[in-house]
Amino acid sequence: MVRLEAVERATARADYARDGWYAPGTGLDPALLDSVRHSIEEMSRMERPEVVYEAGSRTVRALHGCHRYNDVCARLIRHPLLVDLAETLLGEEVYVYQFKVNIKSPREGKQWPWHQDYAFWAREDGMPTPNAVSIAINIDDVHEHNGPLTVLPGSHRHDLIDASKPPEPAGRETWHAHVSAKLSHTVPDARVRRLTEECGTTTLVGPAGTLIAFHPNLVHSSSDNLSPDRRAVLLITYNAVRNAPTRLTRPDFLVDPDTTRVRPMAWDGPEADDD
């Protein structure tokens, strides 16, 4: 399957509206996944500002803006399944707002605290509405011990939590607080407890190649990697073209200033060519 079937489009929209996340029945082709893995290994060895490390170490925590300097990632954002899924869920044309690979190295990868992605996009970048979607791709097998994503299903319907007093935009000097284990915008523990009682929790595990789309207001977190297995997850955030942010103060590799619509490629395999 390269695009969603009509029946799955309806299911995707319904599940996404109800739960704040949706996992299509088909993932990425294994050969394409191998190509992406190879690119991640190459980029992790680079000395670039887009490569972020765990605090006090040289263990890579994340790679940002990879579609801007890696050919495999540049093609991946145009995969017809990904573009079709994003446009199905948002109901309009999309562009790539953010691209990153979160890496939790064996026994070293640290947590991501409870948060909503839209808190950063609204408060730091001035994104007008949460009409965006992040599509996560498991690059490795993700299981309960290597730091999987945990979500509170339906929590996206509470909109942006505790947003009455947004801080001033951080700008280029303090963007590291947006990508570390100590995030600058988190959901208070007391609110997480109440939401957990109301919504329950779901841990998003699955084999390499699994795709998961989730809403910007979905409350989520992930734990430390306590296992001998790496957990790498690639995330592409597609934003509606009409929903471009009103201010761009963060580095281009965190917020892509190019709001040109992404057009899907003709795709017959991992080395697809432009149509």
Rosetta blueprint (number, residue, H / E / L):
1 M L
2 V L
3 R L
4 L L
5 E L
6 A H
7 V H
8 E H
9 R H
10 A H
11 T H
12 A H
13 R H
14 A H
15 D H
16 Y H
17 A H
18 R H
19 D H
20 G L
21 W E
22 Y E
23 A L
24 P L
25 G L
26 T L
27 G L
28 L L
29 D L
30 P H
31 A H
32 L H
33 L H
34 D H
35 S H
36 V H
37 R H
38 H H
39 S H
40 I H
41 E H
42 E H
43 M H
44 S H
45 R L
46 M L
47 E L
48 R L
49 P L
50 E L
51 V E
52 V E
53 Y E
54 E L
55 A L
56 G L
57 S L
58 R L
59 T L
60 V E
61 R E
62 A E
63 L E
64 H E
65 G L
66 C H
67 H H
68 R H
69 Y L
70 N L
71 D H
72 V H
73 C H
74 A H
75 R H
76 L H
77 I L
78 R L
79 H L
80 P H
81 L H
82 L H
83 V H
84 D H
85 L H
86 A H
87 E H
88 T H
89 L H
90 L H
91 G L
92 E L
93 E L
94 V E
95 Y E
96 V E
97 Y E
98 Q E
99 F E
100 K E
101 V E
102 N E
103 I E
104 K E
105 S L
106 P L
107 R L
108 E L
109 G L
110 K L
111 Q L
112 W E
113 P E
114 W E
115 H E
116 Q L
117 D H
118 Y H
119 A H
120 F H
121 W H
122 A H
123 R H
124 E H
125 D H
126 G L
127 M L
128 P L
129 T L
130 P L
131 N L
132 A E
133 V E
134 S E
135 I E
136 A E
137 I E
138 N E
139 I L
140 D L
141 D L
142 V E
143 H L
144 E L
145 H L
146 N L
147 G L
148 P L
149 L E
150 T E
151 V E
152 L L
153 P L
154 G L
155 S H
156 H H
157 R H
158 H H
159 D L
160 L L
161 I L
162 D L
163 A L
164 S L
165 K L
166 P L
167 P L
168 E L
169 P L
170 A L
171 G L
172 R L
173 E L
174 T L
175 W H
176 H H
177 A H
178 H H
179 V L
180 S L
181 A L
182 K L
183 L L
184 S L
185 H L
186 T L
187 V L
188 P L
189 D H
190 A H
191 R H
192 V H
193 R H
194 R H
195 L H
196 T H
197 E H
198 E H
199 C H
200 G L
201 T L
202 T E
203 T E
204 L E
205 V L
206 G E
207 P L
208 A L
209 G L
210 T L
211 L E
212 I E
213 A E
214 F E
215 H L
216 P L
217 N L
218 L L
219 V L
220 H E
221 S E
222 S E
223 S L
224 D L
225 N L
226 L L
227 S L
228 P L
229 D L
230 R L
231 R E
232 A E
233 V E
234 L E
235 L E
236 I E
237 T E
238 Y E
239 N E
240 A E
241 V H
242 R H
243 N H
244 A L
245 P L
246 T L
247 R L
248 L L
249 T L
250 R L
251 P L
252 D L
253 F L
254 L L
255 V L
256 D L
257 P L
258 D L
259 T L
260 T L
261 R L
262 V L
263 R L
264 P L
265 M L
266 A L
267 W L
268 D L
269 G L
270 P L
271 E L
272 A L
273 D L
274 D L
275 D L
